[in-house]
Structure formats: C-alpha cells, structure tokens
Amino acid sequence: MKKTLFASVFLAALLTAFTAFAADVEVTMHLVNDQGIGKSIGTITASDSKYGIILTPQLSDLTPGLHGFHVHDKPDCSHAMKDGKAVPALAAAGHYDPANTGKHEGPYGNGHLGDLPAIAVGADGKATLPVLAPRLKTADLMGRSLMIHAGGDNYSDTPAPLGGGGARVACGVVK
C-alpha cells in the first residue's frame, strides 16, 4: 500500500513538473512611447510545437496593417535616452542575436534569432492571427521582451537596417 501511494505521488509530481516545463508562456503587451510604458493592449501566448513556437496575439489598439515583430535581448520595456532624445522601449536593447550574426534575415534566415514573422493587424486595430517562429522554443524567450514596431518588415538590412520597421510601439516582458 505504501509503495503504491509513493509511486502515485511520485508520478503525480513528475507529471506536474513536466506540465510546468511544457506550459505556454503568456506575455502582456503594453503600448510604449518616449514617456515610458502605457496601457495594456492584450497578450501574446507562446506555445512550443514540433515546428517551432507558435505566437498567438490577442491584441487591440494597434494601427491596421503589418507590423515588424521581434524578440529583443533585455526584459525591459522602459524608454531610454539616445543622442539626447527619449526613445520608446530602448531599454529592451536590440534583437535577440545569441550567435552575434549582426544580420536581419527574418524568421527563416540565418540572422538574428529574434527575427519573427510580421504581425497582421485588422482594420479594427486587433491582431489575432498566430505566427510561427521555426527557430525558437519558449525557453529562448525567457528573460527577454517581445516588441512590435510601427511599420512592416522586409527581413533585410537594406535599404533600411533591421527591416525598416520603424519605431517601437508595443512591448512586453517575458517572465
């Protein structure tokens, strides 16, 4: 009886640990500007799959169209100063690039690991269409931030660096 109880408790603990490890990661996203962090606009849920991570937005209050989307290196959405000017979410640093490639080649290239597929925002200002990041796992997101940029992303460093996406408009810290 004691062996069966012990085995049941051990199995339950093991399953709980596995479930906690494999759990989805939910990131609360906030509008950002040169004054700091603004209101929450919803969440992005990251889920591991055998094809990479699936990032599912449930966002509102964004400008319609395509927006550049990236994993940034630091877990901080605060504004910071650059050349004497406050820059939204600059404390998040640059795109996550653990191999130091220095290249912006999109989610399927060999550049920054933090290059994600663009997020599509509907005419109603909402984004709900999932995207797939094939080179990442949810563990790669931990201790970083997710960033949405004002414009689209051409997945290149030309003619503008970092895909030409523009200003940082929304950010969320991955905990």
C-alpha positions in Angstrom: 0.0 0.0 0.0 2.8 2.4 0.9 4.7 1.6 -2.3 1.6 2.2 -4.4 0.9 5.5 -2.6 4.6 6.6 -3.0 4.5 5.6 -6.7 1.3 7.6 -7.3 2.7 10.7 -5.5 6.0 10.4 -7.4 4.1 10.0 -10.8 1.9 13.0 -10.0 4.9 15.1 -9.1 6.7 14.1 -12.3 3.7 14.9 -14.5 3.2 18.2 -12.7 6.9 19.1 -13.3 6.6 18.1 -17.0 3.4 20.1 -17.4 5.0 23.2 -15.8 8.0 22.8 -18.1 5.8 22.5 -21.2 3.4 25.2 -20.3 2.5 28.1 -22.6 4.1 31.5 -21.9 1.7 34.4 -21.8 3.2 37.9 -22.3 1.2 41.1 -21.5 1.9 43.7 -24.2 1.8 47.5 -23.5 1.9 50.5 -25.7 5.2 52.4 -25.4 6.2 55.9 -26.2 9.0 58.4 -25.4 7.4 59.0 -22.0 7.5 55.3 -21.0 5.2 52.3 -20.8 1.5 52.9 -21.4 -1.7 50.9 -21.2 -2.0 47.1 -21.7 -3.3 46.2 -25.2 -3.6 42.4 -24.6 -1.4 39.4 -24.6 0.7 37.2 -26.9 0.8 33.5 -26.0 3.8 31.4 -27.0 3.4 27.7 -27.4 6.0 25.1 -28.3 5.3 22.9 -31.3 7.4 20.4 -33.2 7.8 23.2 -35.9 9.0 25.9 -33.5 7.0 28.3 -31.3 3.5 29.5 -32.2 2.9 33.1 -31.1 -0.8 33.8 -30.8 -1.7 37.5 -30.3 -4.9 38.8 -28.6 -4.2 42.4 -29.1 -6.2 45.6 -29.7 -5.5 49.4 -30.2 -2.8 48.9 -32.9 -2.6 50.7 -36.3 -4.0 48.5 -39.1 -1.5 46.8 -41.4 1.7 44.7 -41.0 4.0 45.3 -38.1 7.6 44.2 -37.5 7.8 41.7 -34.6 10.9 40.7 -32.8 12.4 39.2 -29.6 14.6 41.8 -28.0 17.5 41.0 -25.8 16.6 42.6 -22.5 13.5 42.2 -20.3 12.8 45.9 -20.0 10.2 48.0 -22.0 11.3 51.3 -20.5 12.2 54.3 -22.6 15.9 55.3 -22.6 18.0 58.2 -24.0 19.9 58.0 -27.2 21.7 61.1 -28.6 19.8 63.3 -26.1 16.4 62.0 -27.1 14.0 59.7 -25.3 13.4 56.5 -27.4 10.4 54.2 -26.7 11.4 50.8 -25.2 15.1 51.4 -25.9 15.9 49.6 -22.6 14.9 46.3 -24.4 18.1 46.7 -26.4 18.5 45.1 -29.9 17.1 42.0 -31.5 18.0 38.7 -29.8 21.1 37.5 -31.6 23.0 34.9 -29.5 25.2 33.9 -32.4 26.2 37.5 -33.0 25.4 37.3 -36.7 24.7 41.1 -36.9 22.2 40.3 -39.7 18.5 40.8 -40.0 17.3 38.0 -42.3 13.8 37.2 -41.0 12.4 34.2 -39.2 13.6 31.7 -41.8 17.1 33.2 -42.4 20.3 32.7 -40.6 20.4 36.1 -38.9 19.1 37.3 -35.6 17.3 34.5 -33.8 14.8 37.2 -32.6 13.5 37.9 -36.1 9.8 36.9 -36.1 7.1 36.9 -38.8 5.3 40.2 -39.0 2.0 40.6 -37.1 -1.1 41.5 -39.1 -3.5 44.0 -37.6 -7.0 44.2 -39.0 -9.0 47.4 -39.8 -10.5 47.2 -36.3 -7.0 47.6 -34.7 -7.0 43.9 -33.5 -4.3 41.3 -34.1 -5.4 37.6 -33.5 -3.6 35.7 -36.3 -0.9 33.3 -35.0 2.6 33.3 -36.4 5.2 30.5 -36.4 8.8 31.1 -35.4 10.6 27.9 -36.5 14.0 28.6 -35.0 12.8 29.3 -31.4 11.4 27.5 -28.3 9.6 29.2 -25.5 12.7 28.7 -23.3 14.5 31.1 -25.7 12.0 33.9 -24.8 12.6 33.8 -21.1 14.2 36.9 -19.7 13.7 38.9 -22.9 11.0 41.1 -24.4 8.6 40.9 -27.4 8.5 44.1 -29.5 6.0 45.3 -32.1 7.2 48.1 -34.5 5.2 50.8 -36.2 5.7 49.5 -39.8 6.2 46.3 -41.6 9.4 44.3 -42.0 11.2 43.4 -45.2 13.5 40.9 -43.4 16.6 42.6 -44.7 19.1 45.3 -43.7 18.7 47.2 -46.9 17.5 49.7 -47.9 17.0 50.4 -44.1 18.6 48.5 -41.2 16.6 45.9 -39.2 13.9 45.5 -41.8 12.9 49.2 -41.9 10.1 48.6 -39.4 10.2 51.9 -37.7 9.6 53.0 -34.1 8.8 50.6 -31.2 5.1 50.9 -30.5 4.3 47.9 -28.1 6.4 45.8 -25.8 6.0 43.0 -23.3 8.5 41.5 -20.9 8.7 37.7 -20.9 8.8 36.4 -17.4 
